């Protein structure tokens, strides 16, 4: 055993061949802890600092060689290798320092390749085949299996001996890489779900901007709470709540809920915020959202792959009637019954495969066998074959994207004259309006919505409506211009502000789609050529109405408010005025919705939707409400609040509702979530000092 030096005393770990006996150890911040009497711990629970292990290992030639192997094989992998690993379609996650049982390896590999419940058949076949494959890999030296007791290599590839063996994760990496599987080593207790106490304390200290001493105090308090059973800790092997005799900050695990529950009972003015990794929602005119999840119509696949996957191959692959060049083998198609996705069985694709084969045969029979006819036939095939795929049928984007990476990887397919784009997914392919409508047939109700301007007030109040349009669309500026380009006018009539640099061909608002934008743009370009001259937004609006083009109704209401004239607006302002003068038009940029307030303050105060259900019971929120909101005629106008006034109430020590919030933390949240409003009131920030 390695000699351990503590405060000048040389101690040796007592070891009976089963469990070491520990009497002294250091905490993460270097403080010495001595326990009398000592305690037995399992050998695999011991943790040493790397520099101490290196120092001890350097005393022997064998030790130095071992450290070189560890560094060379694991820690200093070339950047190119790491980048290549990140592109692999499958992943295996292993805790850092954890040995892998050889007996469990067939399950681990098969589950990485077929993780879903819909893949059980493929998983079972792969799992059985791996028994022989792994045995051959050991015989050929591709895998090194070690004895659990002494970590020596097992030389004889006999199944009975190998069953009790283990593998070092970094020695498994090359085997997995050849099968398209990335090995990901997870640091012990560093999240995102389970954390050691010391890592949790460090994360909270970083979140709250604590200095080192404050972090140490927090760690001590957490360890004391865990030892007193006031904070739940979990066994690292099972992740189940446990009650060890002595809680070790570097070993037992906690979750966000475990820590936040203790923080709440302790009266802490903060909570530990979870940062769960999220994947960005793919954007593109052919992407639809089904039940909150990104999906692709099967009719879109030929276009987004540059016809690398034509309709007949799609149907045959989904019917699972393919040879060694099979693709999409982990992708399943669905159709909607009401709002519920229903899986399509492979046999259901037989009919579509037959239709596509029959169409191809008809083209071959009708056209002569020469090159020009082949070109005409292929053009007709590309124009009409997509329609033979079913409308309203889709695949999940994430499942298909993983398959596509593997199916079109450099290891799977090669192109003689690769020009670029053959392997990538193009979610915004060029297609005319009719083609896009064909692709999206059956998805009218769930096409991805990305309304750019937010929730439109339903009130008929001209002041409020015009202020809302001016704040969200810069409508007043655009209306005042004497000459707008066709593209600018088309975007505005689709309720999109050209200044905000939107992507109109990828954006669907509450009333318009990318197809509506394209139709408006084409019509406006024709008007610009046939009737040259400057045209204001009001002129383009009249052209759209005269041509019976579809556009967003906001422009009708805004035009009506302008045509009503300034006198009507003045009358409304006068009706709402007080002795001190007119009530100003609310500045929507300085107001916030209920959801925004809950997102900003709810985690720390307990604020939720119930706080806004009856504002008469919460006078402070009622006073902070600047726009009452209104419902009617199928629309809802959100009530809007002043976040500054809400923040001041939440930081008031006399507040009785919810959890207390310190003034410094309240201002920090205010600045982070409402920077524009903060800039107006920053002079009152108590954190700035004198």
N, C-alpha and C positions, 0 to 999 in steps of 0.2 A: 504494500500500500504506500501511497505517496506521503512523505512527512508533511504535516501541517504545522505552520508556525503561527502562534497567536500571542501577541503582547510579550514576546520574549520566551514564552514557554514552548518547548518542543513536545508536541503530542503525537501519538500515533492512533489511528482509528483501530479500535479492537474489531476483529473480524473472525467470526466462527465458521465461515464458509457459507453462511446463509444470510445473516443480517448484520451490518456494521453497527457498532455502539458509539454514539456521538455524544460528546460532553461539551464541545465548544464549536462555535461557528460565527461567521461574520454576516451582518446584514448587507443589503445592496449598497448602502451608503458607507460601508466600511467599518461600522461599529462592531465591537466584539460582544458576543453574547455567550455566557457560560451557564450551563444547566446542571444542577445537582439535585437528584441523581441524573445521569444521562439517559438517553432513550435509544431503543433499537429502531432502525428505519430500513425499509427494503433497499437493496443495493441500487436499483434503478431510480430511486428518488434522490440520490446524491447529486448535487450540482457544484461544479468547480469553475472558478474564473479561468478563462482561456489562458491568460498570461501565466498563471500559476502552473497550469498543466504543461504549457510549453517549457517553462523553466525546469520542471521536474523531468520532462521527457528529454530535454537537451542533455541531461547528464549521461545518457547512454546512446550508443550508435543506433540501436534499434528504435529508440524513442525518436531520434531526429528523423530517421527514415519514415516512421509512421506519420509524423507531422507533415513531412513533404508530400506524402501520399494524400493525406486529408486535404491539404491546401490545394494541391494540383488537381485533384479529382473533383473537389466540391466548391471551394471558396473562390478559386481564381479561374473559373471557366471563361474561355474567350467570349468577348461581347457578341461576336457573330453567332456562337453556339446558343447563347441565351436568347438572342433575337429570333433565331430559327425555332427554338423551343416554343416561344410565345405564339407562333403561327400554327402549331400543331392543333388538330381538331379536337383532341381529347385530353383530359387532365386527370392525374392521380394526386391527391393531397395527402401528405404524410407529415406528422408532427416531427419537428426537428429533434434529432437524437433518438428517435423511436425505431426499433428494429422491426423488420417486416417478416412475419412468419411465412415460410415457404409454402406451407399447406394452404394459406389464405390467398396466395398469389393468383391462382386461376380465377377466383371470385373477383379480386381487385381489378384485374385486367379486363375481364368480361364486362364487369359493371361500368367501367370507365367508357367502354365502347358502346354499351347498350344500357343507358341509365334509366330509361323510362319504363313505366308499367306496360306500355304498348310494345316493348321490345323483348318480352319475356322469352319468346320462342328463339330469337336470335341469340339472346343471352345464354340460354340453356345449351344450344349447339356449340357456341364458342367456348363455354365453360368446360364441356366434355373434351373438346379438341385440344384445349390448352394442357390437359394432363400429360399427353404425349409430347406436345411441343416443348413444354418446360423441361421435361426430362431430357430431351435431345439437346436443348440449349445448355444444360449442365454438362452433358457428355462432351459437347463441342467447346466448352470453356467460355461460352457466351455469358453464362451466369455463374456467380460464385456463391455457393451456399456454405454457411459457417455453422459450427457447433455453438449452441447457446451457452455452454459452460465456459469454454476457453476461447471462443471466437476464432478457432482454427478452421481452415478450409476442409470441408468434407470431400475427400478424394474420390470415393466410390459412389457413382450415380445409381444408388439402389433406392427405390421408392420408400422403403421402410425407414432407411436412415435419413433420407431427405425430409421426411414429414416433420421431424422435430427440429429441423434446421431453421436458420434465420438469414436474412440478407441485409447488408448495409444499404441504405437508400441510394447513396451516390454510385454504388456499384451496379445498381439496377437501371440507372438513367439511360445508358446506351441501348439496352435491350428494349426499353419502352419507346425510345425515340424512333427506332426502326419500325415500330408498329403504329406510329402516328400519335403517341401518347406523351404528354409533357409531365414531368415529375416536378411537383411544386412542394417545397419544404416550408412548413408553417412554423414560425418561432413559437416556442412553448408559451402558452398563456398570453398571447398578444392580440387576441380578438380574431374576427370582429364580434364573436358572441361570448367567448370565454376568455377571462383574463386572470393572471396572477394578481394578488393584492398589490404588490409593488408596481406592476405595470399599470393597474387601474389607478393607483395614486398618482403615478407619473402622468397619465392621460388627463386626469382631472386637473392636476397642477398646470399642465400646458394649456388646457382650456380656460382656466381662470387667471392665468398669468401669475402664478405664485412663484416666489423665490425659493431657493433650495431649502432654507430652514422651514418655511411654511409647508413645503412638500414633505419634509421629514416628519413634521408634526401630524400632518394628515395621515401619513402611512402608519405612525404609531397609534393614532386614534382608531384606524381601521383594523389593525391587528388586535388591539385591545377589545374592540367590539366583537370581532370574530371569536376570540378566546372566551368572551363572556356570553357567547351564543346570541348576541344582539344583532349580528349580521350573518346571513347565510353564507357558508362556504361550501365548495363542491369537490368531490373526489375527482382527481384528474383522469382516472381510468374510466369512470362511469358517468361523470358530470352530474351525479346525483348529490343532493344535500348530504353532508357528513358532519360529524362532530369529533375531529381528531383531538387527542389529548393536548397537543401543542400545535397551534396554527403557524405554518411557515409561510412568510410572505412571498417566497419564491416558488412555492409549490401548489398549495391549494388554489382553487379557481373561484371566481365570482362572475356574475353577469351584471349588466346595466341595471336590471330590475332589483337584484340583490342589493347593490350599492345605493341606488336611489331610494329604496324603501328605508334603509338605515339613515340616509341623509334627511329624509322627510321627518322621521321620528326624532332626529337630533336637532331639528330646527335650522338646518343649514339653509343659507339664502340662495343656494344654487342646486342644480341637478346635473348629473353626468349625461351629457348629450351624446346620443348614439349617432354614428356616422356610417350607416349601412351602405355598402357599395351599390350603386345603381347603374344600370345600363341606359345609355341614351336611347330615346325612341327614334327609330329610323325615319327619315323624312323623304318624301317623294310622292308624286301624284298617283302612283300605282299602289301605295301603301294604304291599307285600310286598318281601322281599329275595331277589333271584335272582342267584346267583353273586356275592354281595357288592355288588350294585348295586340301587338303589331302582327299583321297578317298580310299575305300576298295572294291575290287571285291567281289561280293556276293559269289563266289566260295571259297573265303578265310575264310568266317565266320565260317564254321565248324572247321577249323584248329586252328584259333586264340582263339576259345572258348573251345578247348579241346573236341570238339564234344558235347558240351552242347547245341548247336543249330544245329541239323542235317539238311541236305538239305530239307527234306520234311516239317519240321517245318518252315524253312525260307520261302519256297514258300507259305505255308498256311497263315503265318503271314503277308506277303506282299500282299496276296490276301484278307486280312482282313476276313478270314474264320476261326476264332479261338473262343474258349470259354473263360471262366473266367481266364484261364492261358495264355492269349494273351501276346505276347512280341513284341518288335520292333514297338510299336504302334505310335511312333513319328518319325519313320525312313521311308524315301521314297527312292525307287530305281530309277536310271536313266540309260539311254543308250545314246551313242553318235551318233548324226547325223552330219557328218562332224566333226567339233570341238565343236559343241554346245550340252550341256547336255539336254536331253529331258526326262521328267518325265514319268515313266511307271505307267499306271493306274492299280488299284487292279485287274480288270477283266482280264488283260493280263497275270496274274500269274496263272489263272485257268488251262491253258494248261500244265504248268510245274508241278503243283501240281498233275494233273491227271497222267502224265508220271511217277512221283516218286511213286505214289500209285500203279500203274500198275506193276512197277519193284518190289516193295515189295511183291505184291501178287504173282508174278511169282516165286520169291525166296521161298515163303512159299509153293507153290504148287509143286515145283521141289524137295525140300529137305524134308526128313522125319521129323516128330515131335519128335525129341530127342535132348539132350543137345549138343552132338558133331556137329550135323547138324546145330543147332542154331548158334554155333560158326563159322562154315564155312559160313553160310548165312550172318552173321554180317560182317565177313571179306570181303566178296564179296560186300556187301552193301557199306561199307566204301570206297572200291576201285573204285566202278563204279557210285555211286549215285551222286557225285559232278558234274560229266560230264553232268548230266541231267539238271543242272542249266544253264541258258543262259550265253554264253561267252560275254565279253565286257560290262557287266552290273555291276553297282557299287552303293554304298551308300556313303554319305558324312561321313567322319570319326567322326567329332564332334557330329553329330546327333546320329549316332549309339552308340558312346561311352557314351552319356548321357542315352540312353535307356538301355544299358548294365548294367550301374551302378545300375539302378533301378530294372531291371529284375532279377539280380543276387545278390541283397542286402540280408542281413541277415533277413530283415523283409519280404522279398518276397519268398525266397526259402531256404530250409534247406537240408543239406546232412547228411545222417546217419553216414558215416565214411569219413568225410572231410579230404583229404590228403594234400591240398594246391594246388592252381592253378585253382580250379574249378570256382572261381569268377573273376579271373584276365583275362585281354586281353593279349595274347602272340603274339606280332607282328612279332616275328621271330621264328615261330614254325619249328620243324624239318620236312623236307620233301625232298624226293629225287628230282633229276633234272626234271624227267618227270612230277611229281606232281606239282612242281612249274611252269613249263611251261603250264600245264593245267589251273592252277589258274590264270595266267597272260595272257591267251589267249584273244586277242582283245585289249590289252593295250600296245602293243609293242611301239607305237609312244608316249605314255605319261607316261611310267614308270618313277618313280622318279629319277631325275638326281642329282648326288652329286659328280660331277667331282672333284677329289682331287687335281689335279695339276694345275688347272687354264687354261688359254687360251694359246694354243701352238703357237709359232711363225710360220708363214707360209713361212718365208724367207728361201731360200736355202743356206744362209750363214752358213757354218759349224761352225764358231766360235760362232755366236749368238745362233744357235740351241743347240750346246753342252753346252754352258754356261747356257742356260735356263733349260736343263735337269739336269745339275749338281746342279743348285740352287733349283729346285722344287722337285727333286726325289733323290738327292744325288747319281746320276747315276754313277759318276766317282768312288765313294767309292764302290758301289756294283759291278761295272764292274771289279774292281781290285781284288776282293776276289776270292780265288781259290776254295772255296766250299760253295755253298748255299743250304739251305734246300728246299725241294719241295714247302712248303708253301710260303717261301720268294720269290722264283722264280715265282710262280703263281701270287702273288700280284704284283710284278714288271711288269710282262707281261700284267697285267690289269691296268698299269699306277698308281700304288699305292706304296708309300714308306713304307716298313715294320717298319722303325724307327718311323714313325708318328703314330703308333698304330691304324691303320684304322680298320674298320669292313668290311672286303671284302665280307662277305655274305649278307651285307646290302647296299653295295655301287654300284652304276651304274655310269660309266664314259662315256665319249663322244662316245666310241666305244665298250665297254664291259658291261656285266650285271653280277649279282651274279651267274647266271647259267654258264656263261663262266668261271668264276673263279673256280667253283666247278669241271667243266670238266677238266680244266688244272691241278688242284690239284690232282684229281684222276689219271690222266694219268702220272703225274710226280711221284706220289707215287709208281705206278707200275714200272716205269723206275728205281727208286731208289732200288727196291727189285730185279729186274731182272738184273740190271747192277750196282752193288755196286761200290762205289768209289767216290772221290771228283768230283764235277761238278761246273764249273763257270757259270755265267749268260749267256755267249755266248753259252755254251753247252746246257743249257735248252732252249735257243732260237732256236737252231738247232733241238732239239727234237720236239718242238712245230710246226716248219715248216714241219718237216718230217711227223708228225702225222696229218697234215692238221687241226690243232686245231685253234680255233678263239682266237686271242689275239690283243692287241692294237698296232697300226702301229708305235708308237713312237720308239719301240725297233728296228724296221727295219732301220729307218733313223739314229738312234744313232749308230747302228752297222756299217752302211755304212760310217759314219763319222770317226769311229775308224779305219775301214779297209783301208780308204783312206790314213791313215798314217800321221805322224807328219809333213812330208815335205809339204803336201798340206795345212795344217794348217799354217805352217810358211810362205808359199807363200801368203796366204790371209792376214796374219798379216803384211807382208812386203808391200803389195799393199796398205794397209790402214795406213801405218806408216808415220810419219813426221820427220823433222830433229832431233827433240828431242828424237826420239825412237818410239817404237811400241805404237799404240793406245791400251790401255788395254781392255780386255774383260769386257763388262759392268756387274756390280754386280747387279743382279736383285733384291736382297734383299734390296738394297738402292734406288730403284726406285718405282714410283707409277703410276697408271693408271689415266685417266681423271676422272673416277667415284670416285676414292679414294680422289682425290684432291677436287672435288666438295663436297663430303660428309664431308671433314674436314673443308673447308673454306667457302663453298657456303652460309651457313646460315648467316655469318657475313659480307661477302663482296658482295653478289649477284652473285658470280661465278656460271655459269651454262654451259650447253653444247655449247651454242653459242660462248663462249669465245674461244673454240678450233676449230671452224668451218673453220677459215682462220687464221692460225698462222702468216702469213706475216703481218697481221694487229696488232698483239700483239707480238712485238719483244722479250719481256722478256720471254714469254712462249716458243717461238721458241728456244731461247737460252737455256732454261731449259730442252728441249726435248733431251734425250740421246739415245733413240731407236725410229727410225722414224715410225716403223709400216708398215704393208704391207697387201694388200688384194690380193686374187687370188685362183683359183682352189677350190672355195667353203669354204675357210678358211679366217679368218681375224686375223692379228697380231696387238695387241693394241700398240699404241705409248706409250712410258714410259718416265716419267719426273723425275727430281730431286726435291723432295719435299722441300729440304733446299733452293734451289735457288728460287722456287716459293714463299716460305714463306718470304724471304727477299724482293722480289719485292712487295708482298702484303702489307708489313709493311712500305714500302717507302712512306713518306708523299707527294712525288711529283707524285705518281701514280694518273692518272685521271680516269681510268676505274673502275666502281663499287663503293662500299661504302668504306670509310677509315677504316683502321684496325690498332689499336695501337700496338706498338712493343711488349709490355708485353703480350697482348692477343694473338698475332701471335705466339710467342714462346710457350705459354701455349698450343695452339691448335697443334702446331708442335710436342711438346713432347707427348701429349695425343694420337695423331693419327699415328705418325711415330716414336715410341720409339727407334727402331734400328738406324735410321738415326740420331735421336737427340743425341744419345750417341756419335756419331762421331763428332758432332759439338757443344756439350754442353759447351765447354770452351768459346764459344762466346755468351752464353746466358746472356743478360744484367740483368736478374733478380737475378743472383747469387751474384752480387755485388763484393766488394773487400774482 
